Amino acid sequence: MASAFTHAFVAVAAGKMYARDPMPRRFWITSIALSILPDLDVIGFAFGIRYEDFLGHRGFSHSIVFAMIAGAAVLPLFDPRSWKLWLYFSIVTASHGFLDAMTDGGLGIAFFSPFVMTRYFLPWTPVRVSPIGIVQFFSAWGVAALVTEIAYIWIPVTLAAAAVRFRRSKGERSAL
């Protein structure tokens, strides 16, 4: 999996690209929480749920359907009628599975669960899989994983967010 730091970083960058106006703190907290939410499936290990099961790690909670449900579930905190906000929150949640599908480890992502249980990786997997667990994360393995996340996720996402913000500011100035 990609680290929680990277999932949160991508959520904040996506929020910066989405929001034209300053957003309330709950928007940012919700964005970050949704970006990390799919990894709560690791709790299943303690209950005997196997990695490859429907509710196993990178199973249903990493699917597009789950992301759409999660996006809808948080709308009452904001504007329940806003399809744009629902889409944004769904994309932030779905980004988790796509980032994990860029890693070089695990069994893949069940993107189309509950309809299809096949697990997938993206065709390009440059990101070293991050260890599960806080202690393991602060090891040589965790540092190596974070370095690949910075190179292949943080830098491109930062450039994309900067380009969107620059284009938006340039468009707003020309409209005056």
Summary of the structure (lengths in Angstrom):
residues: 176
radius of gyration: 16.9
end to end distance: 45.2
largest distance: 60.8
contacts: 544
relative contact order: 0.16
helix: 64%
strand: 2%
